[in-house]
């Protein structure tokens, strides 16, 4: 992948140019076209480059590459989550910006121009950072088991203002089986509100809508996502017009492209069958016991970090991984170093699936022993990423009535489990995490400042410098 992308910038800049970065998750050159008329028309007057995606090509790693100009072996974000060895626990989707172990673009920009300010709208690791203004999802977890939609902001008063103006952040339409355009619309309106009130120099705006149905249906069934393309096109078109009317340069980019998949791979089940996985039984259900396991995998789309506690079994574990159908590559330390993922947080091995496969976190061998959270939307308790959370169980009869009844019981103060998620990984038709082979199916960088984009392809770490050049080359 070459050298790092961040560089030094002159301290003679007197005032930076206002810039907005719209992160349209899942957008690729192939998806631009008639279904996205406003964005496509805008790109015709712009320069465009394919991004050689972060590795793994997942949200947290890609965004960290973009905002630090460093790879994971420096900034430490080896995926959307990892095994915290000192806690013997897997954590995904943590929010503290302190986890990113490299300086951020807003720190570098502020050192050049003390008047510079940054607004971070829903890019990840968005809590307790040095950005001037931030908004991110932060549910309330009540003692009676309920999870209520909410958001976190800095300054704290911004959260109250936004939800008074826009309504409560639609958390259950941001992730889960009820996802809709409303969450991206809310974020877009919040970005306009923050810009109108504070006029930050740099606005970072996260728009996740395309990601949902691309995972549900894949990329081949364009008819299935045509409505989604039109919806995000309207949101982006409005935001582009708004920011350009405010004198801002607009950068349109994405984090990764998705590919069609048909093979869910259950690495933890494979490891368990070979006696490497330990489970703890509670109330007849099984919990993965990472600290007691000889080896286990943290699944993250098409990449899995495999942690080996029993070092005497390293060779055995590697052999098992390499012999598992659907696993294309197993990276050891040298392989991780070549891919800039050799960090203390990474697994001893990193498994990469074939292009038509992806990794589940499933470790139980009998669905009757699956933990209670397996059938719920629970991104923090599951020891791996679970895109099956985008579906409801097709075996549930009278689903709307069942949901209404469960929600009513919760409102009355009764504890009840929203166990609506299936355990059928074959439902998932799109995934990501590998570096795609065809740039037309990968992430894209678009700007109307054509003089700043002189190459048809850039690396993930180069995005940092491109954003900085938009700010400094006034």
C-alpha positions in Angstrom: 0.0 0.0 0.0 3.0 2.3 0.2 3.9 5.1 2.5 1.6 7.0 4.9 -0.6 9.6 3.4 -0.4 12.4 5.9 2.1 15.2 5.4 3.2 18.5 6.7 1.4 21.7 5.9 2.6 25.3 6.0 1.7 27.4 9.0 1.3 30.6 6.8 -2.4 30.0 5.9 -4.4 32.9 7.3 -7.9 31.5 6.9 -9.0 28.2 5.7 -11.6 27.5 3.1 -15.0 26.2 4.3 -15.4 22.5 3.3 -18.1 19.9 3.8 -17.4 16.1 3.5 -20.4 14.0 2.7 -19.7 10.4 3.5 -22.3 8.4 1.5 -21.8 4.8 2.8 -21.7 2.2 0.1 -21.6 4.6 -2.9 -19.5 3.3 -5.8 -18.9 4.6 -9.4 -21.1 1.8 -10.7 -24.1 3.0 -8.6 -23.9 6.6 -10.0 -26.4 6.9 -12.9 -30.1 7.6 -13.7 -31.3 6.4 -10.3 -29.2 9.3 -8.7 -29.9 12.2 -11.0 -28.9 15.1 -8.8 -25.6 13.6 -7.6 -24.7 12.2 -11.0 -25.3 15.6 -12.6 -23.1 17.2 -10.0 -20.3 14.7 -10.5 -20.2 15.4 -14.3 -18.7 18.8 -13.4 -16.3 17.3 -10.9 -13.1 15.3 -10.7 -13.5 11.7 -9.5 -11.0 9.1 -8.2 -11.3 5.5 -7.0 -10.2 5.0 -3.4 -8.1 2.0 -2.7 -10.1 1.1 0.4 -8.9 0.8 3.9 -8.2 -2.7 5.2 -10.4 -4.0 6.5 -12.9 -2.1 4.4 -15.2 -1.3 7.2 -16.6 1.9 8.7 -14.4 2.5 11.8 -11.1 1.6 10.0 -11.9 3.6 6.8 -12.9 6.7 8.8 -9.8 6.5 10.9 -7.6 6.2 7.8 -9.3 9.3 6.4 -9.2 11.4 9.5 -5.6 10.6 10.6 -3.8 9.9 7.3 -2.4 6.8 9.0 -3.1 3.0 8.6 -4.4 0.8 11.4 -0.9 -0.3 12.5 -0.5 3.3 13.7 -4.0 4.5 14.6 -5.1 1.2 16.1 -8.6 0.8 14.6 -8.1 -2.7 13.3 -11.9 -3.1 12.6 -15.3 -2.1 13.9 -14.3 -3.9 17.1 -11.7 -6.2 18.6 -10.8 -8.4 21.6 -9.8 -6.3 24.5 -7.1 -8.6 25.9 -6.9 -7.0 29.3 -10.6 -7.4 29.8 -10.9 -10.8 28.0 -14.0 -9.4 26.3 -14.9 -8.4 22.7 -16.2 -4.9 22.2 -17.6 -3.5 18.9 -18.8 0.0 18.2 -17.1 1.7 21.1 -17.5 5.5 20.9 -14.6 7.1 22.7 -12.3 9.1 20.4 -9.4 8.2 22.8 -9.3 4.8 21.1 -7.9 6.4 17.9 -4.2 6.5 18.6 -3.2 9.2 16.1 -3.8 12.9 15.7 -6.9 13.9 13.9 -7.3 16.3 10.9 -9.1 18.9 13.0 -6.1 19.1 15.4 -3.7 19.6 12.5 -5.9 22.2 10.9 -6.4 24.1 14.1 -2.6 24.2 14.6 -2.3 25.9 11.2 -5.3 28.3 11.7 -6.5 28.9 15.3 -9.8 30.1 13.9 -10.5 26.7 12.3 -13.5 24.7 13.7 -14.9 21.3 12.9 -18.3 19.7 13.2 -18.5 15.9 13.3 -22.0 14.7 12.4 -22.2 10.9 13.1 -18.7 9.9 12.0 -17.6 7.2 14.5 -15.4 7.6 17.6 -17.3 10.8 18.1 -17.4 11.1 21.9 -14.8 13.0 23.9 -12.8 14.2 20.9 -11.3 17.6 20.4 -13.7 18.4 17.5 -15.5 21.7 18.2 -19.1 20.3 17.6 -20.2 16.7 17.6 -23.4 14.7 17.4 -23.6 10.9 17.5 -26.2 8.2 18.4 -26.3 7.4 22.1 -29.3 5.4 23.3 -30.6 5.5 26.9 -30.4 2.0 28.5 -32.9 1.9 31.3 -32.8 -0.4 34.3 -36.0 -2.1 33.2 -34.4 -3.4 30.0 -35.7 -0.7 27.6 -33.5 1.0 25.1 -34.7 4.5 24.2 -33.5 6.6 21.2 -31.3 9.5 22.0 -28.1 11.2 20.9 -24.9 12.6 22.4 -23.6 16.0 21.5 -20.9 18.5 22.3 -21.8 21.0 23.5 -24.4 19.1 25.4 -27.1 21.8 24.8 -26.9 21.0 21.0 -28.5 17.6 21.7 -31.5 19.3 23.3 -31.8 21.9 20.5 -31.6 19.4 17.7 -34.2 17.0 19.1 -36.5 19.9 19.9 -36.3 21.0 16.3 -36.0 17.7 14.5 -37.6 15.3 16.9 -35.9 12.5 18.7 -33.1 10.9 16.7 -34.8 7.9 14.9 -32.4 5.3 16.3 -34.5 2.3 15.3 -34.4 3.5 11.7 -30.6 4.0 11.9 -30.0 0.3 12.4 -32.1 -2.8 12.6 -35.0 -4.2 10.6 -36.8 -0.9 10.6 -34.1 1.1 8.8 -35.4 3.9 6.6 -34.1 7.1 5.0 -35.3 9.1 8.0 -32.1 8.6 9.9 -30.0 10.0 7.1 -32.5 12.8 6.6 -32.2 13.6 10.4 -28.4 13.7 10.2 -28.5 15.9 7.1 -30.9 18.4 8.8 -28.7 18.4 11.9 -25.7 19.2 9.7 -27.5 22.2 8.3 -28.6 23.3 11.7 -25.1 23.1 13.1 -23.7 24.9 10.1 -26.3 27.6 10.4 -25.6 28.2 14.1 -21.8 27.7 14.2 -20.5 27.9 10.6 -17.7 25.4 11.2 -14.8 25.4 8.7 -15.1 21.7 8.2 -18.3 19.7 8.4 -18.1 15.9 8.4 -21.5 14.3 7.6 -22.3 10.6 7.7 -25.1 9.3 5.5 -25.6 5.5 6.0 -28.8 4.8 4.0 -27.4 2.9 1.1 -25.7 0.4 3.4 -28.9 -1.3 4.6 -30.4 -2.7 1.5 -27.1 -3.3 -0.1 -26.5 -5.8 2.7 -30.0 -7.2 2.5 -30.2 -7.6 -1.3 -26.6 -7.3 -2.6 -25.4 -5.2 -5.6 -26.8 -7.2 -8.5 -30.4 -6.6 -7.8 -30.4 -2.9 -8.6 -34.1 -2.8 -8.9 -34.3 -3.7 -5.2 -32.2 -0.6 -4.2 -33.4 1.8 -6.8 -35.7 3.5 -4.3 -32.8 3.8 -1.8 -30.6 5.4 -4.5 -33.3 8.0 -5.2 -33.8 8.7 -1.5 -30.1 9.3 -0.8 -29.8 11.3 -4.0 -32.4 13.7 -2.7 -30.7 14.1 0.6 -27.3 14.6 -1.0 -28.6 16.9 -3.6 -30.1 19.1 -0.9 -27.0 19.1 1.2 -24.7 19.9 -1.7 -27.0 22.8 -2.7 -27.0 24.0 0.9 -23.3 23.9 1.5 -22.4 25.4 -1.8 -24.8 28.3 -1.1 -22.9 28.9 2.0 -19.6 29.1 0.1 -18.3 25.7 1.0 -16.4 23.2 -1.2 -18.2 19.9 -1.1 -16.3 16.5 -1.1 -18.4 13.5 -1.8 -16.8 10.2 -0.7 -17.6 6.7 0.6 -15.9 4.1 2.8 -16.2 0.9 0.9 -18.1 -0.9 -1.8 -20.2 -4.1 -1.2 -20.1 -7.3 -3.1 -22.7 -10.1 -3.6 -22.4 -12.9 -1.1 -24.0 -16.3 -0.7 -21.8 -18.2 1.7 -21.9 -17.4 5.4 -18.9 -18.9 7.2 -19.1 -19.9 10.8 -15.5 -19.8 11.9 -16.3 -20.1 15.6 -18.3 -23.2 15.0 -15.4 -24.7 13.1 -13.0 -23.8 15.9 -15.5 -25.2 18.5 -15.8 -28.5 16.7 -12.0 -28.8 17.0 -12.1 -28.2 20.8 -10.7 -24.6 20.7 -13.8 -22.7 21.8 -15.0 -22.5 25.4 -18.6 -21.7 26.3 -20.4 -21.0 29.6 -23.9 -22.2 30.0 -26.4 -19.9 31.7 -30.1 -20.8 32.0 -29.6 -23.5 29.3 -28.1 -21.0 26.9 -24.5 -20.6 25.8 -22.1 -17.6 26.1 -18.8 -17.5 24.4 -16.0 -17.5 27.0 -13.2 -15.7 25.2 -10.8 -15.7 28.1 -11.1 -19.5 28.5 -11.0 -20.3 24.8 -7.8 -21.6 23.2 -8.8 -19.6 20.1 -11.8 -17.7 18.7 -12.7 -15.3 15.9 -14.1 -11.8 16.0 -16.1 -11.7 12.8 -16.3 -8.4 11.0 -18.0 -8.8 7.6 -15.5 -10.4 5.3 -12.6 -10.2 7.7 -12.1 -12.0 11.0 -9.5 -11.4 13.6 -8.6 -14.7 15.1 -7.2 -14.6 18.7 -5.1 -17.5 20.0 -4.7 -17.7 23.8 -3.0 -21.1 23.7 0.2 -20.3 21.8 1.1 -24.0 21.7 -1.8 -24.4 19.2 -0.8 -21.6 16.7 0.1 -24.0 13.9 -3.1 -26.0 14.5 -5.3 -22.9 14.4 -3.7 -21.6 11.2 -4.1 -25.0 9.5 -7.8 -25.1 10.5 -8.4 -21.6 9.1 -6.6 -22.3 5.8 -8.5 -25.6 5.4 -11.9 -24.0 6.0 -13.9 -23.7 2.7 -14.6 -20.1 1.8 -11.5 -18.7 3.5 -9.3 -17.2 0.9 -6.3 -15.9 2.8 -4.9 -16.2 6.3 -2.6 -13.3 7.3 0.1 -14.0 9.8 2.3 -11.3 11.3 4.1 -10.7 8.0 0.9 -10.6 6.1 -0.7 -8.2 8.6 2.4 -6.0 8.3 2.1 -5.9 4.5 -1.5 -4.8 4.9 -0.7 -2.2 7.6 -2.9 -4.1 10.2 -0.2 -5.4 12.4 -1.2 -3.7 15.7 -1.4 -5.0 19.2 -5.2 -5.1 19.0 -5.3 -7.3 15.9 -5.8 -11.0 16.0 -2.8 -13.4 15.9 -4.2 -14.3 12.5 -6.5 -12.3 10.2 -8.8 -14.4 8.0 -10.1 -13.0 4.7 -13.1 -14.6 3.0 -13.6 -15.3 -0.6 -15.5 -12.5 -2.4 -18.8 -14.4 -2.3 -18.5 -15.2 1.4 -18.6 -13.5 4.8 -18.1 -14.4 8.5 -20.7 -14.8 11.1 -20.0 -14.6 14.8 -22.1 -17.7 15.6 -20.4 -20.1 18.0 -23.3 -22.4 19.2 -24.0 -25.7 17.5 -27.7 -25.9 18.4 -30.0 -22.9 17.8 -31.9 -23.8 20.9 -28.8 -22.9 22.9 -28.2 -19.6 21.2 -27.9 -16.7 23.7 -31.0 -14.6 24.2 -29.4 -11.6 22.6 -28.8 -13.5 19.4 -32.4 -12.9 18.4 -32.4 -9.2 19.2 -30.7 -6.1 17.8 -27.8 -5.9 20.2 -24.6 -4.5 18.6 -22.7 -4.3 21.9 -23.3 -7.7 23.4 -22.6 -9.9 20.4 -19.0 -10.9 20.0 -18.9 -10.0 16.3 -20.8 -8.1 13.7 -24.3 -9.4 12.8 -25.9 -8.1 9.6 -28.8 -10.5 10.2 -30.1 -7.7 12.6 -31.4 -6.1 9.4 -34.1 -8.8 9.1 -37.1 -10.0 11.1 -37.6 -13.7 11.5 -39.8 -14.8 8.6 -41.1 -17.7 10.8 -42.9 -15.3 13.1 -46.6 -15.2 12.4 -48.5 -12.0 12.8 -45.3 -10.0 13.3 -46.9 -6.5 13.6 -49.2 -7.8 16.3 -46.3 -9.5 18.2 -44.2 -6.3 18.0 -47.1 -4.2 19.2 -47.7 -6.5 22.1 -44.1 -6.6 23.2 -43.8 -2.8 23.0 -47.0 -2.4 25.0 -45.7 -4.6 27.7 -42.5 -2.6 27.9 -44.4 0.6 28.2 -46.3 -0.9 31.1 -43.0 -1.6 32.8 -42.8 -5.3 32.1 -39.4 -6.8 31.0 -39.7 -8.4 27.6 -37.3 -9.5 25.0 -37.7 -8.1 21.4 -36.6 -11.5 20.0 -37.5 -10.8 16.4 -34.2 -11.4 14.6 -33.7 -14.7 12.8 -30.6 -17.0 13.0 -30.5 -17.6 9.3 -27.3 -16.0 8.0 -28.2 -17.0 4.4 -30.6 -14.0 4.3 -27.6 -11.6 3.9 -26.8 -11.0 0.2 -24.2 -8.2 0.4 -21.0 -7.7 2.4 -17.7 -5.9 2.5 -14.4 -5.9 4.2 -12.1 -7.2 1.4 -10.4 -4.7 -0.9 -12.5 -5.0 -4.0 -10.9 -6.1 -7.3 -12.7 -3.7 -9.6 -12.4 0.0 -8.7 -15.9 0.6 -10.1 -17.2 -1.5 -7.2 -15.1 0.3 -4.5 -15.3 3.6 -2.7 -15.1 6.9 -4.5 -13.8 10.4 -4.0 -15.5 13.3 -5.8 -14.7 17.1 -5.8 -15.4 20.1 -8.0 -12.0 21.4 -7.1 -10.5 19.5 -10.0 -7.0 21.0 -9.6 -6.7 19.2 -6.2 -7.5 15.7 -7.5 -4.9 14.9 -10.1 -5.0 11.1 -10.0 -7.7 8.6 -11.0 -6.9 6.5 -7.9 -5.9 7.4 -4.3 -5.2 5.4 -1.2 -7.4 5.5 1.9 -4.7 7.4 3.8 -4.5 10.0 1.0 -8.0 11.2 1.8 -6.5 13.1 4.8 -4.2 15.1 2.6 -7.0 15.8 0.0 -9.3 17.2 2.7 -6.4 19.2 4.1 -5.6 20.6 0.7 -9.3 21.7 0.3 -9.0 23.5 3.5 -5.7 25.2 3.0 -5.5 25.9 -0.7 -7.9 28.8 -0.7 
